[in-house]
Amino acid sequence: PLSQCPMAYRVQRHRQERADNARIRDTTDVNGGAGMTDDETTQTFIAALQTLEQKKDPERLVALFAPESTIGNIVATHEFTGPEGARAFWTTYRETFGEISSTFRNVITGDGRAALEWSTTGTSAAGTPISYDGVSILEMNDGQIVRFHAYFDPSDLGRQIAGATEEN
């Protein structure tokens, strides 16, 4: 049986995950995520964040945010709202860095919410290495994000970015 052959199981699981991710991408492209489960919305968010980080394109993320959504983090000077607010927030986030990549250690979903524990590494806009950890909270309704908030140590990240500015 398949369960006794670990490699065959992993290959089958990988193929299923790729098929699921393709279906999730198709759903998001067509209707902004409406009708997705919390797990699907969360995984689509992660994939869209990776697109932003790699290609500097916020549109897949923007498509996930509901018209009444709120977006922010521990250092945001104001709360961003709706898809236009999401676009502004994520564009500003991406412009803060040169190269950037987030990995997720822990993802917990349920009851319209998700907690994502992450590490982000890369470079500042000036090219100095950056590394920080945090947690993001998603609140979702009918496949759309209605609230996003990120928590991290702003003084640690601020020192890294300020150090990059002072060195250059």
Sequence and secondary structure as in RCSB ss.txt:
>XXXX:A:sequence
PLSQCPMAYRVQRHRQERADNARIRDTTDVNGGAGMTDDETTQTFIAALQTLEQKKDPERLVALFAPESTIGNIV
ATHEFTGPEGARAFWTTYRETFGEISSTFRNVITGDGRAALEWSTTGTSAAGTPISYDGVSILEMNDGQIVRFHA
YFDPSDLGRQIAGATEEN
>XXXX:A:secstr
 GGG HHHHHHHHHHHHHHHHHHHHHHHHHHTTTT  HHHHHHHHHHHHHHHHHH   HHHHTTEEEEEEEEETT
 SS EEHHHHHHHHHHHHHHTEEEEEEEEEEEEEETTEEEEEEEEEEEETTS EEEEEEEEEEEEETTEEEEEEE
EE HHHHHHHHHHHHHH 
